[in-house]
């Protein structure tokens, strides 16, 4: 089965053709028109501008995806209906509805977060359940227990800022640019760190390198008994720290290193705690922040040490940020279950929960 996936939930206009056979998904094309260049000067996405760009790009992107996959028409369509920016979502959904009607094709409604999860299934048919997914992006930070295809239970999520949002705000505080995650990660590599230190307090009982001794940020909620997150206070702590430091502009790499490490520490600690509590066979990463090299590396090291029987799956870097390959992948597994939506019944749901 060949699925055309369409993704327009934020500021990427994307289309992809995936081919599914059994439990295996192969990507035949994956086209993305990004708007990052437009929004760098604003430091964030302007919904109305993003929607207008989607209108201009959606058909050329779909045509390119079909041409690269060397097909004229797919067997089914899959489109993101939420969560996301409502005006952006509408462009993708209305386009998919029109194509489904014109081509007389079945249509699958896909949750954007589900799409990120199914990026792990691309070229990877051997994932075992139950699985625990850490989804980290600009809009979401949550832990999802997945017992089978399409069966999800959110067991923890952020109470305020998502991790990706916190990276963006931290970058804005330090004036280093947008989007914050990749920039902070790059600057952190330049930090003059000490040798790894092992802290004795429970809230910092993780081993990592650090910058100068006067730069230390909190690990929010790392000791809480639940699986929830909070990153708003981390961003505020960074702001207060640099306000007290007259030389902070000369230590930006060190501040980036500590901010990134504080985030990584919390994400790993909570994930492993949830995996142990739920006896999961698999841990997966999903979302744009899963592209962070330190998170990927340190998560692998922590699992190998603490949960050696648990398998870690991480999407290829090109499938971590918003793309349509993940939507086509999720759409294929829904299509296998005949979970279609009539073209005249499908609608956008900007606050769509994962269920």
GUGUTI-557224 format. One record per residue (C-alpha): residue number from 1; residue in three letters; chain; x, y, z. Coordinates in pm, whole numbers, always signed. Layout:
REM GUGUTI-557224
NODE   nr  rest  kette      px      py      pz
NODE  NUM   ALA      A       X       Y       Z
...
REM end
This chain:
REM GUGUTI-557224
NODE   nr  rest  kette      px      py      pz
NODE    1   UNK      A      +0      +0      +0
NODE    2   UNK      A    +128    +344     -94
NODE    3   UNK      A     +20    +633    +132
NODE    4   UNK      A     +53   +1004     +58
NODE    5   UNK      A    +108   +1189    +386
NODE    6   UNK      A     +44   +1563    +427
NODE    7   UNK      A    +174   +1771    +719
NODE    8   UNK      A    +103   +2143    +781
NODE    9   UNK      A     +62   +2169   +1157
NODE   10   UNK      A    +304   +2459   +1209
NODE   11   UNK      A    +559   +2612    +971
NODE   12   UNK      A    +670   +2319    +753
NODE   13   UNK      A    +475   +2236    +440
NODE   14   UNK      A    +545   +1868    +384
NODE   15   UNK      A    +434   +1576    +171
NODE   16   UNK      A    +565   +1220    +160
NODE   17   UNK      A    +486    +890      -4
NODE   18   UNK      A    +535    +580    +209
NODE   19   UNK      A    +497    +217    +110
NODE   20   UNK      A    +380     -26    +373
NODE   21   UNK      A    +407    -405    +366
NODE   22   UNK      A    +319    -597    +679
NODE   23   UNK      A    +499    -426    +967
NODE   24   UNK      A    +754    -250    +748
NODE   25   UNK      A    +729    +107    +621
NODE   26   UNK      A    +961    +238    +349
NODE   27   UNK      A    +975    +604    +247
NODE   28   UNK      A    +966    +664    -129
NODE   29   UNK      A    +976   +1044    -105
NODE   30   UNK      A    +987   +1307    +169
NODE   31   UNK      A    +957   +1673     +64
NODE   32   UNK      A    +966   +1964    +309
NODE   33   UNK      A    +932   +2337    +246
NODE   34   UNK      A   +1049   +2502    +569
NODE   35   UNK      A    +962   +2854    +683
NODE   36   UNK      A   +1243   +2888    +939
NODE   37   UNK      A   +1415   +3148    +723
NODE   38   UNK      A   +1103   +3364    +733
NODE   39   UNK      A   +1056   +3352   +1109
NODE   40   UNK      A   +1416   +3388   +1228
NODE   41   UNK      A   +1383   +3766   +1242
NODE   42   UNK      A   +1067   +3737   +1456
NODE   43   UNK      A   +1200   +3473   +1694
NODE   44   UNK      A    +888   +3260   +1648
NODE   45   UNK      A    +607   +3159   +1415
NODE   46   UNK      A    +334   +3404   +1311
NODE   47   UNK      A     +27   +3187   +1239
NODE   48   UNK      A    -125   +3403    +964
NODE   49   UNK      A    +204   +3425    +775
NODE   50   UNK      A    +262   +3050    +812
NODE   51   UNK      A     -85   +2972    +672
NODE   52   UNK      A     -31   +3191    +367
NODE   53   UNK      A    +300   +3019    +296
NODE   54   UNK      A    +129   +2678    +322
NODE   55   UNK      A    -127   +2784     +62
NODE   56   UNK      A    +153   +2879    -178
NODE   57   UNK      A    +362   +2566    -120
NODE   58   UNK      A    +119   +2278     -61
NODE   59   UNK      A     +45   +2173    -421
NODE   60   UNK      A    +404   +2208    -550
NODE   61   UNK      A    +527   +2002    -253
NODE   62   UNK      A    +266   +1729    -312
NODE   63   UNK      A    +348   +1717    -684
NODE   64   UNK      A    +718   +1685    -608
NODE   65   UNK      A    +655   +1405    -357
NODE   66   UNK      A    +448   +1209    -610
NODE   67   UNK      A    +703   +1266    -887
NODE   68   UNK      A    +995   +1154    -670
NODE   69   UNK      A    +804    +843    -565
NODE   70   UNK      A    +731    +780    -934
NODE   71   UNK      A    +356    +742    -887
NODE   72   UNK      A     +62    +940   -1021
NODE   73   UNK      A    -181    +850    -748
NODE   74   UNK      A    -147    +680    -405
NODE   75   UNK      A    -370    +409    -259
NODE   76   UNK      A    -473    +629     +36
NODE   77   UNK      A    -418    +969    +193
NODE   78   UNK      A    -310   +1063    +546
NODE   79   UNK      A    -319   +1415    +687
NODE   80   UNK      A    -238   +1582   +1019
NODE   81   UNK      A    -557   +1714   +1180
NODE   82   UNK      A    -401   +1830   +1509
NODE   83   UNK      A    -263   +1940   +1743
NODE   84   UNK      A    -116   +2252   +1586
NODE   85   UNK      A    -194   +2598   +1457
NODE   86   UNK      A    -552   +2594   +1334
NODE   87   UNK      A    -490   +2809   +1025
NODE   88   UNK      A    -194   +2595    +923
NODE   89   UNK      A    -382   +2270    +984
NODE   90   UNK      A    -673   +2388    +771
NODE   91   UNK      A    -454   +2417    +461
NODE   92   UNK      A    -342   +2055    +482
NODE   93   UNK      A    -682   +1918    +578
NODE   94   UNK      A    -874   +2103    +305
NODE   95   UNK      A    -618   +1993     +47
NODE   96   UNK      A    -643   +1630    +158
NODE   97   UNK      A   -1024   +1644    +154
NODE   98   UNK      A   -1023   +1777    -200
NODE   99   UNK      A    -780   +1513    -323
NODE  100   UNK      A    -972   +1234    -149
NODE  101   UNK      A   -1291   +1347    -321
NODE  102   UNK      A   -1134   +1399    -664
NODE  103   UNK      A    -934   +1077    -661
NODE  104   UNK      A   -1196    +871    -473
NODE  105   UNK      A    -939    +759    -217
NODE  106   UNK      A    -973    +659    +150
NODE  107   UNK      A    -854    +923    +396
NODE  108   UNK      A    -681    +880    +732
NODE  109   UNK      A    -682   +1145   +1006
NODE  110   UNK      A    -351   +1148   +1196
NODE  111   UNK      A    -259   +1301   +1530
NODE  112   UNK      A     +65   +1499   +1496
NODE  113   UNK      A    +213   +1339   +1809
NODE  114   UNK      A    +121    +994   +1679
NODE  115   UNK      A    +311   +1086   +1366
NODE  116   UNK      A    +625   +1163   +1566
NODE  117   UNK      A    +589    +827   +1739
NODE  118   UNK      A    +560    +643   +1408
NODE  119   UNK      A    +880    +801   +1277
NODE  120   UNK      A   +1037    +522   +1482
NODE  121   UNK      A    +865    +257   +1267
NODE  122   UNK      A   +1018    +376    +939
NODE  123   UNK      A   +1249     +98    +815
NODE  124   UNK      A   +1209     -61   +1158
NODE  125   UNK      A    +956    -349   +1180
NODE  126   UNK      A   +1092    -504   +1501
NODE  127   UNK      A    +959    -276   +1777
NODE  128   UNK      A    +828    -468   +2077
NODE  129   UNK      A    +538    -366   +2302
NODE  130   UNK      A    +474    -235   +2559
NODE  131   UNK      A    +678     +69   +2459
NODE  132   UNK      A    +742    +400   +2631
NODE  133   UNK      A    +776    +709   +2414
NODE  134   UNK      A    +940   +1032   +2525
NODE  135   UNK      A    +798   +1299   +2294
NODE  136   UNK      A    +995   +1624   +2310
NODE  137   UNK      A    +930   +1914   +2077
NODE  138   UNK      A    +857   +2285   +2069
NODE  139   UNK      A    +499   +2232   +2177
NODE  140   UNK      A    +503   +1902   +2365
NODE  141   UNK      A    +694   +1714   +2632
NODE  142   UNK      A    +521   +1396   +2739
NODE  143   UNK      A    +568   +1032   +2824
NODE  144   UNK      A    +332    +797   +2643
NODE  145   UNK      A    +280    +429   +2718
NODE  146   UNK      A    +201    +236   +2399
NODE  147   UNK      A     +68    -117   +2448
NODE  148   UNK      A      -9    -190   +2081
NODE  149   UNK      A     -59      -6   +1753
NODE  150   UNK      A    -302    +280   +1815
NODE  151   UNK      A    -328    +216   +2191
NODE  152   UNK      A    -182    +504   +2392
NODE  153   UNK      A    -188    +627   +2748
NODE  154   UNK      A     -21    +955   +2843
NODE  155   UNK      A    +139    +900   +3185
NODE  156   UNK      A    +325   +1229   +3218
NODE  157   UNK      A    +355   +1566   +3048
NODE  158   UNK      A    +480   +1919   +3104
NODE  159   UNK      A    +286   +2147   +3334
NODE  160   UNK      A    +404   +2460   +3153
NODE  161   UNK      A    +670   +2507   +2884
NODE  162   UNK      A    +767   +2220   +2658
NODE  163   UNK      A   +1139   +2143   +2637
NODE  164   UNK      A   +1169   +2284   +2285
NODE  165   UNK      A    +986   +2599   +2386
NODE  166   UNK      A   +1223   +2640   +2681
NODE  167   UNK      A   +1521   +2611   +2446
NODE  168   UNK      A   +1373   +2884   +2225
NODE  169   UNK      A   +1313   +3114   +2523
NODE  170   UNK      A   +1659   +3047   +2665
NODE  171   UNK      A   +1813   +3133   +2329
NODE  172   UNK      A   +1608   +3453   +2321
NODE  173   UNK      A   +1726   +3547   +2672
NODE  174   UNK      A   +2088   +3504   +2564
NODE  175   UNK      A   +2027   +3666   +2225
NODE  176   UNK      A   +2176   +3380   +2026
NODE  177   UNK      A   +1902   +3329   +1766
NODE  178   UNK      A   +1613   +3107   +1657
NODE  179   UNK      A   +1532   +2817   +1667
NODE  180   UNK      A   +1690   +2777   +2009
NODE  181   UNK      A   +1749   +2402   +2031
NODE  182   UNK      A   +2005   +2358   +1751
NODE  183   UNK      A   +2181   +2686   +1835
NODE  184   UNK      A   +2217   +2608   +2205
NODE  185   UNK      A   +2340   +2256   +2124
NODE  186   UNK      A   +2602   +2395   +1886
NODE  187   UNK      A   +2724   +2658   +2132
NODE  188   UNK      A   +2733   +2402   +2414
NODE  189   UNK      A   +2995   +2207   +2222
NODE  190   UNK      A   +3230   +2505   +2261
NODE  191   UNK      A   +3196   +2520   +2640
NODE  192   UNK      A   +3507   +2490   +2855
NODE  193   UNK      A   +3374   +2211   +3075
NODE  194   UNK      A   +3535   +2039   +3368
NODE  195   UNK      A   +3583   +1665   +3385
NODE  196   UNK      A   +3259   +1477   +3463
NODE  197   UNK      A   +3131   +1531   +3814
NODE  198   UNK      A   +2907   +1297   +4010
NODE  199   UNK      A   +2671   +1484   +4240
NODE  200   UNK      A   +2551   +1317   +4558
NODE  201   UNK      A   +2216   +1491   +4599
NODE  202   UNK      A   +1920   +1293   +4451
NODE  203   UNK      A   +1808   +1584   +4235
NODE  204   UNK      A   +2143   +1590   +4055
NODE  205   UNK      A   +2245   +1225   +4081
NODE  206   UNK      A   +2350   +1209   +3718
NODE  207   UNK      A   +2703   +1226   +3584
NODE  208   UNK      A   +2795   +1490   +3330
NODE  209   UNK      A   +3049   +1758   +3246
NODE  210   UNK      A   +2983   +2114   +3359
NODE  211   UNK      A   +3101   +2462   +3295
NODE  212   UNK      A   +3255   +2690   +3561
NODE  213   UNK      A   +3151   +2617   +3918
NODE  214   UNK      A   +2934   +2929   +3944
NODE  215   UNK      A   +2703   +2810   +3664
NODE  216   UNK      A   +2454   +2560   +3795
NODE  217   UNK      A   +2087   +2548   +3704
NODE  218   UNK      A   +1811   +2345   +3874
NODE  219   UNK      A   +1672   +2015   +3744
NODE  220   UNK      A   +1298   +2094   +3778
NODE  221   UNK      A   +1073   +1822   +3923
NODE  222   UNK      A   +1343   +1556   +3892
NODE  223   UNK      A   +1256   +1432   +4242
NODE  224   UNK      A    +877   +1448   +4206
NODE  225   UNK      A    +698   +1114   +4256
NODE  226   UNK      A    +513   +1142   +3923
NODE  227   UNK      A    +628   +1145   +3560
NODE  228   UNK      A    +550   +1510   +3492
NODE  229   UNK      A    +781   +1787   +3373
NODE  230   UNK      A    +824   +2162   +3416
NODE  231   UNK      A   +1069   +2377   +3222
NODE  232   UNK      A    +939   +2730   +3280
NODE  233   UNK      A   +1136   +2764   +3602
NODE  234   UNK      A   +1456   +2647   +3434
NODE  235   UNK      A   +1431   +2929   +3183
NODE  236   UNK      A   +1364   +3178   +3466
NODE  237   UNK      A   +1662   +3045   +3664
NODE  238   UNK      A   +1882   +3106   +3360
NODE  239   UNK      A   +1755   +3465   +3338
NODE  240   UNK      A   +1827   +3535   +3706
NODE  241   UNK      A   +2170   +3371   +3684
NODE  242   UNK      A   +2291   +3584   +3395
NODE  243   UNK      A   +2148   +3900   +3553
NODE  244   UNK      A   +2382   +3840   +3848
NODE  245   UNK      A   +2680   +3764   +3626
NODE  246   UNK      A   +2842   +4077   +3473
NODE  247   UNK      A   +3062   +3856   +3255
NODE  248   UNK      A   +2785   +3627   +3123
NODE  249   UNK      A   +2827   +3731   +2759
NODE  250   UNK      A   +3176   +3581   +2763
NODE  251   UNK      A   +3041   +3255   +2902
NODE  252   UNK      A   +2748   +3191   +2668
NODE  253   UNK      A   +2877   +2845   +2562
NODE  254   UNK      A   +2900   +2745   +2929
NODE  255   UNK      A   +2549   +2870   +2999
NODE  256   UNK      A   +2421   +2681   +2692
NODE  257   UNK      A   +2598   +2366   +2810
NODE  258   UNK      A   +2445   +2383   +3156
NODE  259   UNK      A   +2096   +2466   +3027
NODE  260   UNK      A   +2108   +2177   +2781
NODE  261   UNK      A   +2244   +1937   +3043
NODE  262   UNK      A   +1980   +2032   +3298
NODE  263   UNK      A   +1710   +1957   +3041
NODE  264   UNK      A   +1870   +1629   +2935
NODE  265   UNK      A   +1912   +1516   +3297
NODE  266   UNK      A   +1541   +1562   +3371
NODE  267   UNK      A   +1424   +1398   +3048
NODE  268   UNK      A   +1642   +1090   +3098
NODE  269   UNK      A   +1567   +1052   +3470
NODE  270   UNK      A   +1190   +1070   +3420
NODE  271   UNK      A   +1195    +838   +3119
NODE  272   UNK      A   +1391    +564   +3291
NODE  273   UNK      A   +1178    +596   +3603
NODE  274   UNK      A    +861    +550   +3396
NODE  275   UNK      A   +1010    +261   +3199
NODE  276   UNK      A   +1098     +76   +3519
NODE  277   UNK      A    +755    +137   +3670
NODE  278   UNK      A    +575     +10   +3360
NODE  279   UNK      A    +817    -272   +3270
NODE  280   UNK      A    +842    -163   +2909
NODE  281   UNK      A   +1037    -362   +2651
NODE  282   UNK      A   +1113     -61   +2436
NODE  283   UNK      A   +1192    +308   +2480
NODE  284   UNK      A   +1147    +544   +2187
NODE  285   UNK      A   +1231    +909   +2134
NODE  286   UNK      A   +1010   +1133   +1923
NODE  287   UNK      A    +979   +1500   +1829
NODE  288   UNK      A   +1215   +1774   +1722
NODE  289   UNK      A   +1421   +1780   +2043
NODE  290   UNK      A   +1498   +1409   +1991
NODE  291   UNK      A   +1748   +1536   +1732
NODE  292   UNK      A   +1961   +1667   +2020
NODE  293   UNK      A   +2285   +1469   +2006
NODE  294   UNK      A   +2350   +1477   +2382
NODE  295   UNK      A   +1998   +1354   +2458
NODE  296   UNK      A   +2038   +1067   +2210
NODE  297   UNK      A   +2383    +972   +2336
NODE  298   UNK      A   +2319   +1003   +2708
NODE  299   UNK      A   +1981    +828   +2685
NODE  300   UNK      A   +2153    +532   +2519
NODE  301   UNK      A   +2424    +523   +2784
NODE  302   UNK      A   +2172    +543   +3070
NODE  303   UNK      A   +1952    +265   +2930
NODE  304   UNK      A   +2252     +41   +2868
NODE  305   UNK      A   +2359     +89   +3230
NODE  306   UNK      A   +2024     +80   +3410
NODE  307   UNK      A   +1789    -114   +3179
NODE  308   UNK      A   +2011    -340   +2967
NODE  309   UNK      A   +1718    -558   +2855
NODE  310   UNK      A   +1528    -258   +2717
NODE  311   UNK      A   +1571    -164   +2351
NODE  312   UNK      A   +1612    +202   +2254
NODE  313   UNK      A   +1475    +322   +1918
NODE  314   UNK      A   +1551    +671   +1786
NODE  315   UNK      A   +1429    +803   +1449
NODE  316   UNK      A   +1679    +906   +1185
NODE  317   UNK      A   +1761   +1274   +1224
NODE  318   UNK      A   +1568   +1368    +909
NODE  319   UNK      A   +1249   +1226   +1061
NODE  320   UNK      A   +1274   +1398   +1401
NODE  321   UNK      A   +1154   +1747   +1308
NODE  322   UNK      A    +811   +1801   +1150
NODE  323   UNK      A    +781   +1604    +826
NODE  324   UNK      A    +521   +1410    +630
NODE  325   UNK      A    +704   +1076    +626
NODE  326   UNK      A    +601   +1024    +988
NODE  327   UNK      A    +240   +1112    +900
NODE  328   UNK      A    +242    +863    +611
NODE  329   UNK      A    +391    +599    +843
NODE  330   UNK      A    +122    +653   +1108
NODE  331   UNK      A    -139    +666    +832
NODE  332   UNK      A     -31    +329    +699
NODE  333   UNK      A     -79    +154   +1032
NODE  334   UNK      A    -420    +319   +1073
NODE  335   UNK      A    -514    +218    +720
NODE  336   UNK      A    -421    -140    +804
NODE  337   UNK      A    -690    -127   +1072
NODE  338   UNK      A    -935     +39    +828
NODE  339   UNK      A    -941    +344   +1054
NODE  340   UNK      A   -1054    +581    +780
NODE  341   UNK      A   -1249    +907    +803
NODE  342   UNK      A   -1491   +1022    +535
NODE  343   UNK      A   -1362   +1324    +346
NODE  344   UNK      A   -1673   +1525    +439
NODE  345   UNK      A   -1639   +1438    +810
NODE  346   UNK      A   -1272   +1512    +870
NODE  347   UNK      A   -1191   +1839   +1052
NODE  348   UNK      A    -904   +2020   +1219
NODE  349   UNK      A    -860   +1984   +1595
NODE  350   UNK      A    -586   +2223   +1716
NODE  351   UNK      A    -594   +2080   +2071
NODE  352   UNK      A    -635   +1717   +1968
NODE  353   UNK      A    -528   +1479   +2249
NODE  354   UNK      A    -343   +1156   +2179
NODE  355   UNK      A    -584    +867   +2220
REM end
